[in-house]
Amino acid sequence: MHHRGVSPSRTARAKMIKDPVHGDIEVDDSIRFLLDTPAMQRLRMVRQLGFSFLVYPGANHSRFEHALGTMHLATRLCRHLSLDPDDSLLLRASALLHDIGHGPFSHATEPVMEAFLHHGHDSVAHLLEDEALAPPLASLGLDPAEVARVIGGDHPLAGAIHGELDVDRMDYLNRDAHYTGVPYGAVDSHRIIRSTVLTESGLILDDSGVQAAESLLVARTLMRPAVYYHHVSRIAERMFLIAALDHCTHGGDPDRLVGMDDPECIQHFRESKSGVTRDMIKRLLTRNLYKRAVYIGVGSVNRARIPQPDLRASFALAEEIASHAGVGSHEVCVDIPKFPSEMVMCVQVRNRHDIVSLDEISPLIRGMNEIRRSQWRLGVYCPQELAEEVALAAAEVLSIRPATKQDKLLIDTDEGGER
């Protein structure tokens, strides 16, 4: 059989890139072809954690670093599983390219993408067929459509970068913990990889890796309130969305917007025809942020009154609250995270006698589900001087109930970061 590209085994022409998380990352010629494409180089200027640098000043790492780290772990997994050269190259290339669909400030742009373009960052088929990226893929014998299926989760190998114990998650938890200084993200990725087994039904976990898998579950749960859902980051993201939506309303092209990097986006917002957009980006860049008017848990909300966590629905709710408060619609942000669903680890574990679900043998998952529910918060944000009237209006519009004991046991997301 003709093998495409280069085997992940060490070659004479392999280069090493220093990485603060993994140490030396080996880059052979096949990966270098892809590394130097515009789609990959753009990721150098896209922050991995969006606006988390406003909370953790060290959180300035990029999607480019994360892509390299994910590819590195994918290479280790390929070697461990002894995948053939074709599958190895496909998986490693997909791992490297898996985030090229992200817009500026990463997940901050996702709602714009979904509302205007009707797809998320995992839909990358159109990017892989670009005239600058398709030829390098073709030179390696890679089919852009097949790479897109791996990245999108519709391929037998997709679980390696699109599953519960994937190399994407292993890298970003460790990387985000490193750059924020928050220690909760430490994951034993090497043990998980060594315990991964390839079967006819896909990737499963040997029971020697159960504790390492549980460590990833704990890391995900603890990093949510400390980093990923920190209220200051959420406020900044909602302000950014106000800027983005008003920019698009005043002639900005959403398709072009999601293809920008962070500096280009900032410049466009500074020069936007929308005064609201110009004001919002100035506030973000000077850290003149909105403050919490309402910040409540599941026990204090009327679920029937809360719309789906959709961009337009949350903006409509913000307009209703602003109208009741007698303030401008752009002066109120409503942040509605998805309600925490029951977390099910779709991971099969092989022990001496049988193959069972990780859910069945891990008592931690039940406890983690309860913690996730207690972490959920609906936020209504506005300028500090408007907080009182906005809070009263929000209480009326949302039919807010008194805080429950569970709500009062809030994990302190201010610890370690800027308020």
NORGIQUI-V147985 format. One line per field, one symbol per residue. ss: DSSP state (h for helix, s for strand, l for the rest). A space follows every 50 residues. Layout:
ss: ???
This chain:
ss: llllllllllllllssssslllssssslhhhhhhhllhhhhhhhhlslll lhhhlllllllshhhhhhhhhhhhhhhhhhhlllhhhhhhhhhhhhhlll lllllhhhhhhhhhhhhlllllllhhhhlllllhhhhhhllllhhhhhhh hhllllllhhhhllllhhhhhhhhhhhhhhllhhhlllhhhhhhlssssl lssssshhhhhhhhhhhhhhhhhhhhhhllhhhhhhhhhhhhhhhhhhhl lllhhhhhlllhhhhhhhhhllllhhhhhhhhhhhlllllsssssslhhh llhhhlllllhhhhhhhhhhhhhhhlllhhhssssslllllllllllsss llllssshhhhllhhhhhhhhhhhhllssssslhhhhhhhhhhhhhhhll llllhhhhlllllllllll
